[in-house]
């Protein structure tokens, strides 16, 4: 077996069955995982079951989970009310090929939580939830280009797989950053239709969007940028963006796939009091099941309605899947109860603020960026405000902290330094305390380096 860093050794010794399973499955599934973000060295672990804030892997290790399905499981795993509703729906039928009654109730709840949505259509993934609004915006405006922030992730379709992890030799002035495709197989002609702007830098953003306004159908943005980690909007950035896009006649799309129903019931648009033209939702929206959607102003969404002269195509065999809608409904009903987000935010603050305090006590330079139950830890001695601020963080220290913690039974989210992690409604004070104690051990070792 290859040599491992000291902070990996406990993880390796505790996950022998996962290692053996990985060696077997990677002969049949590329890299041995179903999504590339699940892959990390020395090997990924495989889950046997989950309940509440915990995972159990093939080796029987109980793990405190701060990945939470990479976002959806804000109520924890296998919540009894959600499971009960799903089981009841399965008994009634799982797939109809015709519209089901509960879709109306679901949309009504979504519209109540997100008043910017006047009309809504279902989809099945975050990728679909951002792909369709861009097409609708192009039809509505008659323009072809879209603008997205550098470093931001908006799903797996070609238009938004641009300017994510920009190679150093492709990184230029932020006011003139070209769209560079993320990975192979993306046509150059698609990149030519994407304009890149820097999230949280208002002067540069205003310059980029104003110069390209005549060609721009839409500006898409995560109102809290989670691509690259976690970047909180500052200095009324979102309000300024809303005002400018209105003046320029550009459709503003909020990608709330990750922030929707997490940082508030009404997402980041509630938290920061900004209403976009279209909103994309997924993850928590389905309560752990495959459900997504997008909605916004009636005059824009009406581009989908079949009419003489043509319309925007939108379809999907599994749209508004009855089981997924049922799970989403049960989840939103729980989240709608008074005081829920006060508790969710308090749990998040206890972890994220606690991590910062513990690191500082050990003399380790970190920047913790968080909004309620969403955040990220950066090993750096400077403020993290934009994606470019995070380019030169200490990835080796982050890996040391992450792998040490995982070896001790604490899973801090997506296993890459440019991502983020979450808390849930069901993480206990004991879970948070253990996570902080485990992190303290890691920071103590890191301080000696």
C-alpha positions as a Markdown table, in Angstrom:
| # | Residue | x | y | z |
|---|---|---|---|---|
| 1 | Unk | 0.0 | 0.0 | 0.0 |
| 2 | Unk | 1.3 | 3.5 | -0.8 |
| 3 | Unk | 2.6 | 5.7 | 2.0 |
| 4 | Unk | 0.1 | 8.0 | 3.5 |
| 5 | Unk | 0.4 | 11.4 | 5.3 |
| 6 | Unk | 0.2 | 11.0 | 9.1 |
| 7 | Unk | -3.2 | 12.7 | 9.2 |
| 8 | Unk | -4.6 | 10.0 | 6.7 |
| 9 | Unk | -3.5 | 6.9 | 8.6 |
| 10 | Unk | -6.4 | 6.6 | 11.0 |
| 11 | Unk | -8.9 | 7.1 | 8.1 |
| 12 | Unk | -7.1 | 4.4 | 6.1 |
| 13 | Unk | -7.0 | 2.0 | 9.0 |
| 14 | Unk | -10.8 | 2.5 | 9.7 |
| 15 | Unk | -12.0 | 2.2 | 6.2 |
| 16 | Unk | -10.6 | -1.1 | 4.8 |
| 17 | Unk | -13.9 | -2.3 | 3.6 |
| 18 | Unk | -14.5 | 0.9 | 1.7 |
| 19 | Unk | -11.1 | 0.6 | 0.1 |
| 20 | Unk | -11.8 | -2.9 | -1.0 |
| 21 | Unk | -15.2 | -1.9 | -2.4 |
| 22 | Unk | -13.6 | 1.0 | -4.2 |
| 23 | Unk | -11.0 | -1.3 | -5.9 |
| 24 | Unk | -13.9 | -3.5 | -7.0 |
| 25 | Unk | -16.3 | -0.9 | -8.2 |
| 26 | Unk | -13.9 | 1.4 | -10.1 |
| 27 | Unk | -13.5 | -1.4 | -12.7 |
| 28 | Unk | -17.2 | -0.8 | -13.6 |
| 29 | Unk | -17.8 | 2.9 | -12.7 |
| 30 | Unk | -15.3 | 5.6 | -13.8 |
| 31 | Unk | -13.2 | 6.5 | -10.7 |
| 32 | Unk | -15.5 | 4.3 | -8.6 |
| 33 | Unk | -17.9 | 7.1 | -7.8 |
| 34 | Unk | -21.2 | 8.3 | -9.3 |
| 35 | Unk | -20.2 | 12.0 | -9.2 |
| 36 | Unk | -16.6 | 13.2 | -9.4 |
| 37 | Unk | -17.0 | 15.4 | -6.3 |
| 38 | Unk | -17.2 | 12.2 | -4.2 |
| 39 | Unk | -13.7 | 11.2 | -5.2 |
| 40 | Unk | -10.7 | 12.0 | -3.0 |
| 41 | Unk | -7.4 | 10.5 | -2.0 |
| 42 | Unk | -6.5 | 8.0 | -0.6 |
| 43 | Unk | -9.9 | 6.6 | -1.4 |
| 44 | Unk | -13.6 | 7.5 | -0.9 |
| 45 | Unk | -15.8 | 5.9 | 1.8 |
| 46 | Unk | -19.1 | 4.1 | 1.0 |
| 47 | Unk | -22.2 | 4.5 | 3.1 |
| 48 | Unk | -24.3 | 1.7 | 4.4 |
| 49 | Unk | -27.1 | 3.7 | 6.0 |
| 50 | Unk | -28.0 | 7.1 | 7.4 |
| 51 | Unk | -30.2 | 8.5 | 10.2 |
| 52 | Unk | -30.5 | 12.1 | 11.6 |
| 53 | Unk | -27.1 | 13.8 | 11.4 |
| 54 | Unk | -25.2 | 10.5 | 11.1 |
| 55 | Unk | -23.8 | 8.2 | 8.4 |
| 56 | Unk | -22.6 | 4.6 | 8.9 |
| 57 | Unk | -20.0 | 3.3 | 6.4 |
| 58 | Unk | -19.2 | -0.2 | 5.2 |
| 59 | Unk | -16.8 | -0.6 | 8.1 |
| 60 | Unk | -19.5 | 0.3 | 10.7 |
| 61 | Unk | -18.0 | 3.7 | 11.5 |
| 62 | Unk | -20.5 | 6.2 | 12.8 |
| 63 | Unk | -19.8 | 9.6 | 11.2 |
| 64 | Unk | -21.2 | 13.0 | 12.1 |
| 65 | Unk | -22.3 | 14.3 | 8.7 |
| 66 | Unk | -21.8 | 17.9 | 7.7 |
| 67 | Unk | -22.1 | 17.1 | 4.0 |
| 68 | Unk | -25.8 | 16.3 | 4.3 |
| 69 | Unk | -26.1 | 15.0 | 0.8 |
| 70 | Unk | -24.1 | 18.1 | -0.4 |
| 71 | Unk | -27.0 | 20.3 | 0.7 |
| 72 | Unk | -30.5 | 18.7 | 0.6 |
| 73 | Unk | -30.7 | 17.1 | 4.1 |
| 74 | Unk | -31.4 | 20.1 | 6.2 |
| 75 | Unk | -33.8 | 18.0 | 8.4 |
| 76 | Unk | -31.1 | 15.2 | 8.7 |
| 77 | Unk | -31.4 | 11.8 | 7.1 |
| 78 | Unk | -34.5 | 9.7 | 7.0 |
| 79 | Unk | -36.7 | 12.3 | 8.9 |
| 80 | Unk | -39.7 | 10.4 | 10.2 |
| 81 | Unk | -42.3 | 12.8 | 8.9 |
| 82 | Unk | -40.8 | 12.8 | 5.4 |
| 83 | Unk | -40.3 | 9.0 | 5.4 |
| 84 | Unk | -44.0 | 8.5 | 6.5 |
| 85 | Unk | -45.3 | 10.8 | 3.7 |
| 86 | Unk | -43.1 | 9.1 | 1.1 |
| 87 | Unk | -44.2 | 5.6 | 2.1 |
| 88 | Unk | -47.8 | 6.6 | 1.9 |
| 89 | Unk | -47.3 | 8.0 | -1.6 |
| 90 | Unk | -45.5 | 4.9 | -2.8 |
| 91 | Unk | -48.6 | 2.9 | -1.8 |
| 92 | Unk | -50.7 | 5.2 | -4.0 |
| 93 | Unk | -48.4 | 5.1 | -7.0 |
| 94 | Unk | -44.9 | 6.3 | -8.0 |
| 95 | Unk | -45.2 | 7.5 | -11.6 |
| 96 | Unk | -48.3 | 8.5 | -13.5 |
| 97 | Unk | -47.3 | 10.2 | -16.8 |
| 98 | Unk | -50.0 | 12.7 | -16.0 |
| 99 | Unk | -50.1 | 15.6 | -13.6 |
| 100 | Unk | -50.8 | 14.8 | -10.0 |
| 101 | Unk | -52.8 | 16.9 | -7.5 |
| 102 | Unk | -50.1 | 17.6 | -5.0 |
| 103 | Unk | -48.1 | 19.6 | -7.5 |
| 104 | Unk | -50.4 | 22.5 | -7.0 |
| 105 | Unk | -50.0 | 22.5 | -3.2 |
| 106 | Unk | -46.3 | 22.3 | -3.6 |
| 107 | Unk | -46.1 | 25.3 | -6.0 |
| 108 | Unk | -48.4 | 27.3 | -3.6 |
| 109 | Unk | -46.0 | 26.7 | -0.8 |
| 110 | Unk | -43.0 | 27.7 | -3.0 |
| 111 | Unk | -44.7 | 30.9 | -4.1 |
| 112 | Unk | -45.6 | 31.8 | -0.5 |
| 113 | Unk | -41.9 | 31.3 | 0.6 |
| 114 | Unk | -40.6 | 33.1 | -2.6 |
| 115 | Unk | -43.0 | 35.9 | -3.6 |
| 116 | Unk | -40.8 | 36.8 | -6.6 |
| 117 | Unk | -42.2 | 33.6 | -8.2 |
| 118 | Unk | -45.5 | 34.2 | -10.0 |
| 119 | Unk | -45.3 | 31.1 | -12.2 |
| 120 | Unk | -43.3 | 27.9 | -11.7 |
| 121 | Unk | -42.2 | 24.8 | -13.6 |
| 122 | Unk | -40.7 | 21.6 | -12.2 |
| 123 | Unk | -37.4 | 20.0 | -13.1 |
| 124 | Unk | -35.4 | 17.1 | -11.7 |
| 125 | Unk | -31.9 | 18.5 | -10.8 |
| 126 | Unk | -30.1 | 21.8 | -10.1 |
| 127 | Unk | -28.5 | 21.5 | -13.6 |
| 128 | Unk | -32.0 | 21.5 | -15.2 |
| 129 | Unk | -33.2 | 24.3 | -12.9 |
| 130 | Unk | -30.5 | 26.7 | -14.2 |
| 131 | Unk | -30.5 | 25.4 | -17.8 |
| 132 | Unk | -34.1 | 26.1 | -18.6 |
| 133 | Unk | -34.3 | 29.7 | -17.2 |
| 134 | Unk | -31.3 | 30.7 | -19.4 |
| 135 | Unk | -33.2 | 29.4 | -22.5 |
| 136 | Unk | -36.4 | 31.3 | -21.4 |
| 137 | Unk | -34.4 | 34.5 | -20.9 |
| 138 | Unk | -32.9 | 34.2 | -24.3 |
| 139 | Unk | -36.3 | 33.8 | -25.8 |
| 140 | Unk | -37.8 | 36.7 | -23.8 |
| 141 | Unk | -35.0 | 39.2 | -24.6 |
| 142 | Unk | -34.1 | 38.0 | -28.1 |
| 143 | Unk | -30.4 | 38.1 | -27.0 |
| 144 | Unk | -28.0 | 35.1 | -26.9 |
| 145 | Unk | -25.2 | 35.8 | -24.4 |
| 146 | Unk | -25.4 | 35.2 | -20.6 |
| 147 | Unk | -23.2 | 36.5 | -17.8 |
| 148 | Unk | -22.0 | 34.4 | -14.8 |
| 149 | Unk | -19.5 | 35.1 | -12.0 |
| 150 | Unk | -16.0 | 33.7 | -12.2 |
| 151 | Unk | -15.6 | 30.6 | -10.0 |
| 152 | Unk | -19.4 | 30.0 | -9.6 |
| 153 | Unk | -21.0 | 26.7 | -10.2 |
| 154 | Unk | -24.5 | 26.5 | -11.7 |
| 155 | Unk | -24.8 | 22.9 | -12.8 |
| 156 | Unk | -23.4 | 20.6 | -15.4 |
| 157 | Unk | -24.6 | 22.0 | -18.7 |
| 158 | Unk | -22.2 | 23.6 | -21.2 |
| 159 | Unk | -23.3 | 27.3 | -20.8 |
| 160 | Unk | -22.4 | 27.4 | -17.1 |
| 161 | Unk | -19.4 | 25.1 | -17.1 |
| 162 | Unk | -17.3 | 28.2 | -17.8 |
| 163 | Unk | -14.7 | 30.0 | -15.7 |
| 164 | Unk | -14.9 | 27.7 | -12.7 |
| 165 | Unk | -11.4 | 26.6 | -11.8 |
| 166 | Unk | -9.6 | 29.0 | -14.1 |
| 167 | Unk | -6.0 | 27.9 | -14.8 |
| 168 | Unk | -3.4 | 30.4 | -13.7 |
| 169 | Unk | -2.2 | 31.0 | -17.3 |
| 170 | Unk | -5.8 | 31.9 | -18.3 |
| 171 | Unk | -6.4 | 34.2 | -15.4 |
| 172 | Unk | -6.4 | 37.8 | -16.5 |
| 173 | Unk | -7.8 | 41.2 | -15.5 |
| 174 | Unk | -11.2 | 40.6 | -13.8 |
| 175 | Unk | -12.9 | 43.1 | -16.0 |
| 176 | Unk | -11.9 | 41.2 | -19.1 |
| 177 | Unk | -11.8 | 37.6 | -17.9 |
| 178 | Unk | -12.6 | 35.3 | -20.9 |
| 179 | Unk | -14.9 | 32.3 | -20.4 |
| 180 | Unk | -12.7 | 29.2 | -20.2 |
| 181 | Unk | -14.5 | 25.8 | -20.4 |
| 182 | Unk | -14.3 | 23.5 | -17.3 |
| 183 | Unk | -13.2 | 20.2 | -18.6 |
| 184 | Unk | -13.2 | 18.6 | -22.0 |
| 185 | Unk | -16.0 | 18.3 | -24.5 |
| 186 | Unk | -17.4 | 21.8 | -24.3 |
| 187 | Unk | -17.6 | 23.6 | -27.7 |
| 188 | Unk | -15.7 | 26.8 | -28.0 |
| 189 | Unk | -18.8 | 28.4 | -29.6 |
| 190 | Unk | -20.6 | 28.1 | -26.2 |
| 191 | Unk | -17.7 | 29.8 | -24.4 |
| 192 | Unk | -18.0 | 32.7 | -26.9 |
| 193 | Unk | -21.6 | 33.3 | -25.6 |
| 194 | Unk | -20.6 | 33.6 | -21.9 |
| 195 | Unk | -19.5 | 36.8 | -20.2 |
| 196 | Unk | -17.6 | 36.5 | -16.9 |
| 197 | Unk | -17.8 | 39.0 | -14.1 |
| 198 | Unk | -16.4 | 39.0 | -10.5 |
| 199 | Unk | -18.9 | 38.4 | -7.7 |
| 200 | Unk | -18.6 | 41.0 | -4.8 |
| 201 | Unk | -16.6 | 43.5 | -6.8 |
| 202 | Unk | -19.2 | 46.0 | -7.7 |
| 203 | Unk | -17.2 | 48.5 | -9.8 |
| 204 | Unk | -15.8 | 45.7 | -12.0 |
| 205 | Unk | -19.2 | 44.0 | -12.3 |
| 206 | Unk | -20.9 | 47.2 | -13.3 |
| 207 | Unk | -18.2 | 47.8 | -16.0 |
| 208 | Unk | -18.5 | 44.2 | -17.4 |
| 209 | Unk | -22.3 | 44.1 | -17.6 |
| 210 | Unk | -22.7 | 47.6 | -18.9 |
| 211 | Unk | -20.1 | 47.0 | -21.7 |
| 212 | Unk | -21.9 | 43.8 | -22.8 |
| 213 | Unk | -25.5 | 44.9 | -22.1 |
| 214 | Unk | -26.6 | 44.9 | -25.7 |
| 215 | Unk | -25.9 | 41.2 | -26.1 |
| 216 | Unk | -26.9 | 39.9 | -22.6 |
| 217 | Unk | -30.1 | 38.0 | -22.2 |
| 218 | Unk | -29.5 | 37.1 | -18.5 |
| 219 | Unk | -27.2 | 37.5 | -15.5 |
| 220 | Unk | -27.1 | 34.3 | -13.4 |
| 221 | Unk | -25.8 | 34.4 | -9.9 |
| 222 | Unk | -25.7 | 32.4 | -6.7 |
| 223 | Unk | -26.8 | 35.2 | -4.2 |
| 224 | Unk | -24.4 | 33.6 | -1.8 |
| 225 | Unk | -21.7 | 32.3 | -4.1 |
| 226 | Unk | -21.0 | 28.7 | -3.1 |
| 227 | Unk | -18.9 | 27.8 | -6.1 |
| 228 | Unk | -15.4 | 28.0 | -4.8 |
| 229 | Unk | -16.5 | 27.8 | -1.2 |
| 230 | Unk | -18.7 | 30.4 | 0.5 |
| 231 | Unk | -18.7 | 34.1 | -0.3 |
| 232 | Unk | -21.3 | 36.4 | 1.4 |
| 233 | Unk | -22.5 | 39.4 | -0.6 |
| 234 | Unk | -21.1 | 42.6 | 0.8 |
| 235 | Unk | -21.9 | 46.3 | 0.5 |
| 236 | Unk | -25.4 | 45.9 | -1.0 |
| 237 | Unk | -23.9 | 44.0 | -4.0 |
| 238 | Unk | -27.1 | 42.2 | -4.8 |
| 239 | Unk | -29.3 | 45.3 | -4.5 |
| 240 | Unk | -26.9 | 47.2 | -6.9 |
| 241 | Unk | -27.0 | 44.2 | -9.3 |
| 242 | Unk | -30.8 | 44.2 | -9.2 |
| 243 | Unk | -31.0 | 47.9 | -10.0 |
| 244 | Unk | -28.5 | 47.7 | -12.8 |
| 245 | Unk | -30.1 | 44.7 | -14.6 |
| 246 | Unk | -33.4 | 46.4 | -14.5 |
| 247 | Unk | -31.9 | 49.5 | -16.1 |
| 248 | Unk | -30.2 | 47.5 | -18.8 |
| 249 | Unk | -33.1 | 45.2 | -19.5 |
| 250 | Unk | -31.3 | 42.0 | -18.5 |
| 251 | Unk | -33.1 | 39.1 | -16.9 |
| 252 | Unk | -31.7 | 38.5 | -13.4 |
| 253 | Unk | -31.6 | 34.8 | -12.4 |
| 254 | Unk | -30.9 | 33.8 | -8.8 |
| 255 | Unk | -29.5 | 30.3 | -8.6 |
| 256 | Unk | -30.9 | 29.3 | -5.2 |
| 257 | Unk | -30.3 | 25.6 | -5.7 |
| 258 | Unk | -28.1 | 25.6 | -2.6 |
| 259 | Unk | -29.3 | 28.6 | -0.7 |
| 260 | Unk | -33.1 | 28.1 | -1.3 |
| 261 | Unk | -34.8 | 27.1 | 2.0 |
| 262 | Unk | -31.4 | 27.0 | 3.7 |
| 263 | Unk | -30.4 | 30.5 | 4.7 |
| 264 | Unk | -34.1 | 31.4 | 5.2 |
| 265 | Unk | -37.4 | 29.8 | 4.2 |
| 266 | Unk | -37.4 | 32.3 | 1.3 |
| 267 | Unk | -33.7 | 31.7 | 0.5 |
| 268 | Unk | -31.1 | 34.4 | 0.0 |
| 269 | Unk | -33.6 | 36.7 | -1.6 |
| 270 | Unk | -35.4 | 36.9 | 1.7 |
| 271 | Unk | -32.2 | 37.2 | 3.7 |
| 272 | Unk | -31.0 | 40.1 | 1.6 |
| 273 | Unk | -34.3 | 41.5 | 0.5 |
| 274 | Unk | -33.7 | 41.4 | -3.3 |
| 275 | Unk | -36.2 | 40.0 | -5.8 |
| 276 | Unk | -34.8 | 38.4 | -9.0 |
| 277 | Unk | -36.8 | 37.9 | -12.3 |
| 278 | Unk | -36.3 | 34.1 | -12.1 |
| 279 | Unk | -35.3 | 31.8 | -9.3 |
| 280 | Unk | -33.9 | 28.2 | -9.6 |
| 281 | Unk | -34.4 | 25.8 | -6.7 |
| 282 | Unk | -33.4 | 22.2 | -6.0 |
| 283 | Unk | -31.6 | 20.3 | -3.2 |
| 284 | Unk | -33.7 | 21.1 | 0.0 |
| 285 | Unk | -36.7 | 21.6 | -2.3 |
| 286 | Unk | -37.0 | 17.8 | -2.7 |
| 287 | Unk | -36.3 | 16.8 | 0.9 |
| 288 | Unk | -33.7 | 14.3 | -0.2 |
| 289 | Unk | -35.5 | 13.2 | -3.4 |
| 290 | Unk | -34.9 | 14.3 | -7.0 |
| 291 | Unk | -36.9 | 17.5 | -7.4 |
| 292 | Unk | -36.0 | 20.9 | -8.8 |
| 293 | Unk | -37.7 | 23.8 | -10.5 |
| 294 | Unk | -37.6 | 27.4 | -11.6 |
| 295 | Unk | -40.1 | 30.3 | -11.6 |
| 296 | Unk | -40.5 | 34.0 | -11.8 |
| 297 | Unk | -42.3 | 36.8 | -13.5 |
| 298 | Unk | -45.4 | 35.7 | -15.4 |
| 299 | Unk | -44.5 | 37.6 | -18.5 |
| 300 | Unk | -41.1 | 35.8 | -18.7 |
| 301 | Unk | -42.4 | 32.3 | -17.7 |
| 302 | Unk | -45.1 | 32.6 | -20.3 |
| 303 | Unk | -42.5 | 32.0 | -22.9 |
| 304 | Unk | -43.0 | 28.3 | -22.1 |
| 305 | Unk | -46.7 | 28.3 | -22.7 |
| 306 | Unk | -47.5 | 26.7 | -26.1 |
| 307 | Unk | -48.8 | 29.3 | -28.4 |
| 308 | Unk | -49.1 | 30.2 | -32.1 |
| 309 | Unk | -45.8 | 31.4 | -33.4 |
| 310 | Unk | -43.8 | 29.1 | -31.1 |
| 311 | Unk | -42.6 | 28.8 | -27.5 |
| 312 | Unk | -39.7 | 27.7 | -25.4 |
| 313 | Unk | -39.5 | 24.0 | -25.0 |
| 314 | Unk | -39.7 | 22.6 | -21.5 |
| 315 | Unk | -40.5 | 19.0 | -20.6 |
| 316 | Unk | -39.3 | 16.0 | -18.6 |
| 317 | Unk | -40.7 | 12.6 | -18.0 |
| 318 | Unk | -40.0 | 12.8 | -14.2 |
| 319 | Unk | -41.0 | 16.4 | -13.7 |
| 320 | Unk | -43.1 | 16.7 | -10.5 |
| 321 | Unk | -42.5 | 13.1 | -9.7 |
| 322 | Unk | -45.2 | 12.3 | -7.1 |
| 323 | Unk | -42.8 | 10.8 | -4.6 |
| 324 | Unk | -40.4 | 13.7 | -4.8 |
| 325 | Unk | -43.1 | 16.3 | -4.6 |
| 326 | Unk | -44.5 | 14.5 | -1.5 |
| 327 | Unk | -41.1 | 14.5 | 0.2 |
| 328 | Unk | -40.6 | 18.2 | -0.7 |
| 329 | Unk | -44.0 | 19.1 | 0.7 |
| 330 | Unk | -43.3 | 17.3 | 3.9 |
| 331 | Unk | -40.0 | 19.1 | 4.2 |
| 332 | Unk | -41.3 | 22.6 | 3.5 |
| 333 | Unk | -44.1 | 22.1 | 6.0 |
| 334 | Unk | -41.6 | 21.4 | 8.7 |
| 335 | Unk | -39.4 | 24.3 | 7.7 |
| 336 | Unk | -42.4 | 26.6 | 7.7 |
| 337 | Unk | -43.0 | 26.2 | 11.4 |
| 338 | Unk | -42.3 | 29.3 | 13.5 |
| 339 | Unk | -38.8 | 29.5 | 15.0 |
| 340 | Unk | -37.3 | 26.8 | 12.8 |
| 341 | Unk | -34.7 | 29.0 | 11.2 |
| 342 | Unk | -33.7 | 30.6 | 14.4 |
| 343 | Unk | -32.8 | 27.2 | 15.6 |
| 344 | Unk | -31.1 | 26.2 | 12.3 |
| 345 | Unk | -29.0 | 29.4 | 12.3 |
| 346 | Unk | -28.0 | 29.0 | 16.0 |
| 347 | Unk | -26.7 | 25.5 | 15.3 |
| 348 | Unk | -24.8 | 26.8 | 12.3 |
| 349 | Unk | -23.3 | 29.7 | 14.2 |
| 350 | Unk | -22.2 | 27.4 | 17.0 |
| 351 | Unk | -20.1 | 25.3 | 14.6 |
| 352 | Unk | -18.7 | 28.0 | 12.3 |
| 353 | Unk | -17.9 | 30.5 | 15.0 |
| 354 | Unk | -16.6 | 27.7 | 17.2 |
| 355 | Unk | -14.2 | 26.6 | 14.4 |
| 356 | Unk | -12.8 | 30.1 | 14.1 |
| 357 | Unk | -12.3 | 30.4 | 17.9 |
| 358 | Unk | -10.6 | 27.0 | 18.2 |
| 359 | Unk | -8.3 | 27.7 | 15.3 |
| 360 | Unk | -7.3 | 31.1 | 16.7 |
| 361 | Unk | -6.7 | 29.6 | 20.1 |
| 362 | Unk | -4.2 | 27.3 | 18.5 |
| 363 | Unk | -2.5 | 30.1 | 16.6 |
| 364 | Unk | -3.7 | 28.9 | 13.2 |
| 365 | Unk | -4.7 | 31.5 | 10.7 |
| 366 | Unk | -8.2 | 30.8 | 9.3 |
| 367 | Unk | -11.0 | 32.8 | 7.7 |
| 368 | Unk | -14.5 | 31.3 | 8.3 |
| 369 | Unk | -17.2 | 32.6 | 6.0 |
| 370 | Unk | -20.8 | 31.5 | 6.8 |
| 371 | Unk | -24.5 | 32.4 | 6.6 |
| 372 | Unk | -26.6 | 30.4 | 9.1 |
| 373 | Unk | -26.1 | 26.7 | 8.3 |
| 374 | Unk | -23.8 | 27.2 | 5.2 |
| 375 | Unk | -20.1 | 28.0 | 5.4 |
| 376 | Unk | -16.5 | 27.2 | 4.7 |
| 377 | Unk | -13.2 | 27.3 | 6.5 |
| 378 | Unk | -10.2 | 28.7 | 4.7 |
| 379 | Unk | -6.6 | 28.4 | 5.9 |
| 380 | Unk | -5.3 | 31.9 | 5.1 |
| 381 | Unk | -4.2 | 35.1 | 6.9 |
| 382 | Unk | -6.4 | 37.4 | 4.9 |
| 383 | Unk | -10.1 | 38.1 | 4.4 |
| 384 | Unk | -12.0 | 36.0 | 1.9 |
| 385 | Unk | -14.4 | 38.2 | 0.0 |
| 386 | Unk | -14.2 | 37.0 | -3.6 |
| 387 | Unk | -13.4 | 33.9 | -5.5 |
| 388 | Unk | -9.9 | 35.3 | -6.3 |
| 389 | Unk | -9.2 | 35.8 | -2.6 |
| 390 | Unk | -9.5 | 32.1 | -2.1 |
| 391 | Unk | -7.2 | 31.0 | -5.0 |
| 392 | Unk | -4.1 | 31.0 | -2.8 |
| 393 | Unk | -5.4 | 29.4 | 0.4 |
| 394 | Unk | -3.3 | 26.7 | 2.0 |
| 395 | Unk | -4.8 | 23.5 | 0.5 |
| 396 | Unk | -2.5 | 21.2 | 2.4 |
| 397 | Unk | -3.6 | 22.5 | 5.8 |
| 398 | Unk | -7.2 | 22.2 | 4.7 |
| 399 | Unk | -6.6 | 18.6 | 3.7 |
| 400 | Unk | -4.9 | 17.8 | 7.0 |
| 401 | Unk | -7.9 | 19.2 | 8.9 |
| 402 | Unk | -10.4 | 17.4 | 6.7 |
| 403 | Unk | -8.8 | 14.0 | 6.7 |
| 404 | Unk | -7.9 | 14.1 | 10.4 |
| 405 | Unk | -11.5 | 14.9 | 11.1 |
| 406 | Unk | -12.9 | 12.2 | 8.9 |
| 407 | Unk | -10.5 | 9.7 | 10.5 |
| 408 | Unk | -12.1 | 10.6 | 13.8 |
| 409 | Unk | -15.7 | 10.3 | 12.5 |
| 410 | Unk | -16.5 | 13.9 | 11.4 |
| 411 | Unk | -17.3 | 14.5 | 7.7 |
| 412 | Unk | -16.8 | 18.2 | 6.8 |
| 413 | Unk | -18.7 | 18.3 | 3.5 |
| 414 | Unk | -17.4 | 18.0 | 0.0 |
| 415 | Unk | -13.9 | 16.6 | 0.1 |
| 416 | Unk | -12.2 | 19.5 | -1.7 |
| 417 | Unk | -10.9 | 22.8 | -0.3 |
| 418 | Unk | -12.9 | 25.0 | -2.7 |
| 419 | Unk | -16.3 | 23.7 | -1.5 |
| 420 | Unk | -18.4 | 24.1 | 1.7 |
| 421 | Unk | -20.3 | 22.3 | 4.4 |
| 422 | Unk | -23.5 | 22.5 | 6.3 |
| 423 | Unk | -25.4 | 22.0 | 9.6 |
| 424 | Unk | -28.9 | 20.7 | 10.0 |
| 425 | Unk | -31.9 | 21.1 | 12.2 |
| 426 | Unk | -31.0 | 17.8 | 14.1 |
| 427 | Unk | -27.3 | 18.3 | 14.9 |
| 428 | Unk | -27.1 | 18.3 | 18.7 |
| 429 | Unk | -24.8 | 20.4 | 21.0 |
| 430 | Unk | -22.9 | 17.1 | 21.5 |
| 431 | Unk | -22.3 | 16.7 | 17.8 |
| 432 | Unk | -21.0 | 20.3 | 17.5 |
| 433 | Unk | -18.8 | 19.9 | 20.5 |
| 434 | Unk | -17.3 | 16.7 | 19.2 |
| 435 | Unk | -16.6 | 18.3 | 15.8 |
| 436 | Unk | -14.9 | 21.2 | 17.6 |
| 437 | Unk | -12.8 | 18.9 | 19.8 |
| 438 | Unk | -11.7 | 16.9 | 16.7 |
| 439 | Unk | -10.9 | 20.1 | 14.9 |
| 440 | Unk | -8.9 | 21.3 | 17.9 |
| 441 | Unk | -6.7 | 18.2 | 17.7 |
| 442 | Unk | -6.1 | 18.9 | 14.0 |
| 443 | Unk | -5.3 | 22.6 | 14.5 |
| 444 | Unk | -2.9 | 21.6 | 17.3 |
| 445 | Unk | -1.0 | 19.4 | 14.9 |
| 446 | Unk | -1.2 | 22.0 | 12.1 |
| 447 | Unk | 0.2 | 24.7 | 14.4 |
| 448 | Unk | 3.4 | 22.6 | 14.8 |
| 449 | Unk | 4.1 | 22.4 | 11.1 |
